[in-house]
Amino acid sequence: MFFSFWPHKAEFSRVPKDLAADLISGLTVAIVALPLAIGFGITSGISAAAGLTTAIIAGFLAALFGGSKYQVSGPTGAMTVILIPVVAKFGIAAIPALGIMSGVLVILMAIKVLLSLGTLCLMQ
């Protein structure tokens, strides 16, 4: 039951053409996202290696647990605006707490959207 949200074997295309397209798109994303992640690591005051490691782990997790085959995930410039002042004021040790807090906010917003959709369904 716990692993029911993992992708099933039937969800993957067996067509070689699709595999080639997926490899090309993954390479394209890597060419753009990895230097961007290195830059975010440097600008937030951590290190290039930390930015690169974070991008690889986050990309793997997004691919594994992503909800749509059309979903795009990767580092965003908006995080730099948040990370730089936090690291300047609280130091690098604040980064894990910031990640947990942002994850909780995303979950709370998802619950709010689900509740509002439920209300819309009841009204009709």
N, C-alpha and C positions, 0 to 999 in steps of 0.2 A: 504494500500500500504506500509506503514512504517513497518508493522509486517510481510511482505511477506518473509523475510529471516529467520524467526523462524521455527523450525522444525514442520512439520505437523504430525498429529496423524497417518497417513498412513505410515510414515517413521519408526515407532517403531514396532518391532517384537512382535507378540502376542503369540509366542511359549514359554512355561514355561522354556524349556531347555536354551533358549537364555537369559532369565532373570537371571537364576542361574549363567550362565557363565559371564554375565555382573556384577553381584554382586561380584563374586569371583575376577574378574579382577579389579574392583574398590577397593576392600579391599586390594589387592596386591599393587596397586599404592599408596594407602593411607599409607600402612606400610613403603614404601620406601620414598615417597615424604614428608610426614609430619615431620619426624625427620630432613630431609634435609632442609626443610624450616625453622625449628627452628634454625638449625645451621647457616643458612644464616642470619637470623635476629640477632643472637648474634655476628657473625663475622663482620657484617656491622655496629655494634655499636648501633643498635636500641634496640630491646628486643626480647626475644623468643616469646612472645605473638604477637608482630607485624608480625614476620615471619610466625607464624601459621595462623593468621588471613588473611594475604595476600595469603597464599597457598589455604585456603578454598575458599575465594572469587574468586581468579583467576581460581581455578578448576571448580567452579560452572559456571562462565562465559564462560570458554572454552567448557564445556559440553553443555551449552545452545546455544552458537553461533558457535560452531565448524563446520567446513565445511565437515568433513568426519567421518564416523563411525570408521575408522581405524586411526584417528589422535591421536597422543600422545602428551600430554602437561603436563608441570610440571616445577618445579624450576630447574635451570641449574647452574652448577659451574662457568660458564663464567661470570655470573652477579656479583659474588663476586669480581672478578678482577676489575670490574667497580665501584661497590658500595663502597668498602673500601677507595680508594683514594678520591672519591667525598665527602663522609661523613667526612673524616679527614680534608679536605680543607674547605668545605662549611657548614658542619653541617647537621643535620637530615632534616632541612627544605628544602634541595635541592632534596630530594628523589621524591616528586611529580613532580617537573620540569623535573627531569631525566626520569621519567616514560612517561611524555607527549612527551618529545623529542624523546625517543626511539619509541613511537607509531607513531609519524609523520614520522620517518625514515622508519619504516616498510610499512606505506601507500605509501610513495614515491617510495620505491623499488617495491612494487606491481604494481604501475602505470607504472613504467619503464618496467617491465616484460610484462605487457599487451600491451604496445605500441610496444615493440619489436616483440611480437607474431603477432600483426596486420601487421607489416611490412613484416614478413615472409609469412603471408597469401597472401599479395598483390603481393609478388614476384613470387608466384607459379601460 
